[in-house]
Amino acid sequence: MPGYTDIPRQSFLRFLPSWAQPYAQLARWDRPVGTWLLFWPCAWSVSLAAQQSGQQVTLASLGMIALFWVGAFLMRGAGCTLNDMADVEFDRAVERTAGRPLPSGRLSRKQAALFMALQGLVALLVVLQFNTLTVLLSFASLAIVAVYPFAKRVTYWPQVVLGLAFNWGALVGWTAWHGSLAWPAFVLYLAGIAWTLGYDTIYAHQDKSDDAIVGVKSTALLFGAQTLVWVSGFYGLTWLLLVTAGLMAGAGAVFLLLMLVAAGHLIWQVRTSNIDDQARCLLIFKSNVRFGFLVWVAILFASLA
């Protein structure tokens, strides 16, 4: 796998000025999977809230979803910057991450901190486009984001903290549309947490050997050979909670039918995973972008029906 100092020939980062490339790598602009995984709970929530209101897809809902994508892009970049600042010593000891801008010395902590602040400031401008409750909830998520980089030092369940942070959009998406919270949003939030536990456990198997050496904890190390049994349980719970949230919001037969397609994707992930193959773990992890899209399509077609 190419290191962070080796920009692939086809990467758009090659078109950036040389001084900007380390910042783009720090924010993972060339690795957008995390942005999509942060975004999908927002899109699900806005669309499901519109479904509960009896409304079809509108320019207003699509505009709101577009704002959430921009916010996800910025907050994911800021979160990655914070994570790399906290993990710089660990990253130097792990082959896959040793070439990142901070452990390789191409950026200093001060430069990273200023870049994180800039991303946060622009994200704030996006958040301020929403109602007061959404703004307040967005600020509340920062506490979870700040805790995550340190969770793997003290617990084998850092994926729970990641799930709490990455799926906060299920709550803010709902309040952005309704101005208040309701049970479908909470069920959707729990579904997202279970989903993150599944896909990030698979992702963590890429680094399990190095993590064991440097003392970093993860569900990959905790579950070991039983990982796919646990992931099956997490994915099953994800699907059941997503269906429950949809039914609570008024989605009907079309939603259920299309959610069977999403279920098939989760089954494919488990059946084709190989936790001892780093490349396969990464491929399965990335495929969750498609799962998020399939769920969104199910919600959209339910509203059209």
N, C-alpha and C positions, 0 to 999 in steps of 0.2 A: 504494500500500500504506500503511495507516495506521501512523503512528509509534508508538513506545512511550508517548509522552505522551498519545496519543489512545486511550482505552480504548473499544473497540466497545460499542455499546449492549447487545448480547446477552452480553457477557463477564461471567462470575461475579465478576470482580475488582471490579465496581461495588458489590457487596454487602459488600466488605471496608472497614474503616475507612480513611480517607484516608492515615493514616500507614503502614498496612500495604501499600498498593498498590505502592509502589516496590520493596519487598522481594519481593513476589510476582512482579513483573515481572523482577527481577534473577534469580530462581530459575527463571523461565520456567514458572510454574505455569499460565499461560494458554496455553502452547504445549507440550502434552504429548508431541509426536511424539518428541522426544529421549529422554524417559523410556521410551517403548515400545521404541525401538531399543536402548537399554541393557538393557532387561529381557528381550527375546526370547532372546538367547543363554543367559541363565540358565534360562529355562523349557525351551528345547530340551534343555539339558544335563541338568537334573533328570529330565525325562521320558525321555530316551534312556538315562540311567543306570538308571532303573526298568525300562525295556524290557530292558536287558541282564540285569537280575536276574530276568527272567521275571515281573514283577509288572505288574498293570494299574493304572489310575489309582486312587489311594487318597486318603483324607482326609489322610494323612501327606504325600504328595507335593504335593497341592494346598495344604496349609498351608505347606509349605516354599516353594513357588512364590509364594504370597502374601507371605511375608517378603521374598523377593527383589524383588517389585514395590515394596514399601515402601523397601527399600534402594536400588533404582534411582532412585526418586523423589527421595530425599534426596541421593544422591551426584551425580545429574545437576544438582540445584539448587546443590550446593556447587561442582561443576565449572564451571558457568556463572558463578557468582560469582567464582571465581578467574580464569576467562578474561576476564571484563569488567574486573577489577582490572588485569590485565596489559595489556589492549588499549585502555584508556580513551582514549589519544591517537589511536590508529588509528580507533576508533569515532567520534570527533568529526569525522573527515574523510570518513566514509562515510555517504551519505545514509540508507541503510536502518537504520543503527545509531546515528545521532547523537542520537536521542531516548531512548536507554536511560538508566536511572537514574543511572549514574555520569557519562557524558559530558555529560548534561544538567544535572548538579549537584544533582539531587534527593536523592542520597545521597552521603556522603563515603566515602573509602577505609576509614576506621576503622569506620564503620557496616557497610560491606560485609564487612570482615574478621571482625567480631564475629558477623555473620549466618552467614558461612561456617563459623566455628567451632561455632556452635550446630547447624547442619545436620550437621556431621561428628560431633558428640557423640551426637546422636540416632541417626545411622547406625551408630555404634559399638555402641550398645545392641542394635540389630538384629543386627549381625554376631556379637555374643557369644552369640547363640542357637544358633550352629552349632559344629561340632567344631573342634579346635585347628588342624588343617591348613587348614581353610577360613578361619579367622581370620587365620592367618599369610599366606595367599595374598591375602586382601583387603587387608592392610596393604601387601603388596608392590606392589599395583596403584597405590598412591598416588604412587610415583616416576614412573610413566608419566603419570598425571594432571597432576603438577606440571610435566612437561616440555612437554606439548602446547601450552600457550598461546604458547610461545616458538619452537616448531618452524617455524612459517610465516615466521619472520624469517631462517632459515638454509637452508631446503630447499624445493624445489618439491614435496616429498612429505609434507607435514604430515598428509595423510589416512592415511598408514601409522601414524603415532603415534596418531592418533585411533582407528584400527582396533584397535591393540594395547590401548588403554584401554577402548573401548566393548564389546569382546568378551571381556574377562577373565572375565565371567560363565560362559563355556563351561567354564572350568577350575574355578571355585569351585562352580558348580552340581553338577559331577561329584563333587567331593570332599565336598560337603555330603551327598550320598546314599551314596557308597561309603566315604568316609574315606581315599581314595587316588586317584591319577591313573592313567589308562590311555590307550591310543592313540586311541580314539574321541573323547576329550575334546580332544586336541591337534588332530586333524583337524577337529573342529567349530570350534575356535578359528581355524584357518587359513581355514575357510570364512567365518567372520564377518568376518575382516580383509578378505578379497576383496570381500565384500558392502559393507562400509563404503567401500572404495576406489571402488566403483561409485556408490553413492547420494550420497556426500559430494562427489564430483567434479561431479555434476549440481547439487547444492546450491550449490557454490562459483561456478558460472557466474552466479549472481545478482549477485555483487559483483566480477566480473572487471575491469570498467573502473576502479572505485575502487581495487581492490587493486593494479592496475598503476601507478596514480598514487602511492599511498602506500608502495609497495615491499613489500607483503605477497605471499608466494608461495603457489601452490596447484597441484594437478594440473590444474585448469581452465585456468590460464594455460599450463602445460607442454604439455598435449595440444592446446589450441586447437581447430581445425576437425576434428581427428581424435578428439575426445572420445568420440563414440559408438562408434567402433571399439574404443577401450580399454575403455569401459564394458561393451561386449558381451563382451569377453574376461574382465573381472573377474566379470561375472554368470555366465558359463559356468563359470568355475572355482568360483564359489560353489556352484552347483548340483551339480557333480560331487563336490566335497568333502563337501557335506551328504549326498548319497546314499551316498558311501563310508563316512562316519561311521555312518549308519543301518544299513548292511549289516554293518559291523563289530560293531555292538551287537545284531545279531540281528533287525533289522526285515526284513520280507519283501515279498511282492507287493503288499499293500495300501499299504504305505509308498511303494513305487515308483510305483504308479498315482496316488496323491495328489500325489506330488512332480512329476508331469507337469503338474498344475494350477498348482503354484508356478512351474514353468518357463514356463508360458504367461504368467504375470503379469510375469516378468522380460522376456520377449520384447515384451509390450505396452509396458512402460516404454521400451525402446530405440526401438521403432517410432514411438511417439507423442511422444518428447522433442523439444524445440526449445531448443537451448542459448542462443539469442539472445532468448528470451522468459522474463523473470523469473518471471512468474506460472506458466508451464508448468513451469519448473524446480522451483518450490516444490511444485506439485501432484504431480509425479512423485516428488520426495523424500518427501513425506508418504505416498504410496501404499506405501512400504516397510513401514509398520505392518501393512498387509494381507498383504504377503509373509511377514513374520514369523509372523503368525497362521496362514497356510496351511501353513507348515512345521511349526508346533506341532501343528496338526490332523493332519497326516500321521503324526507320531510317536505321537500319542495313539491314533489308529485302528489303527496297527500293533500297539500293545500290547493293544488290545481284541481284535484278530484272533488 
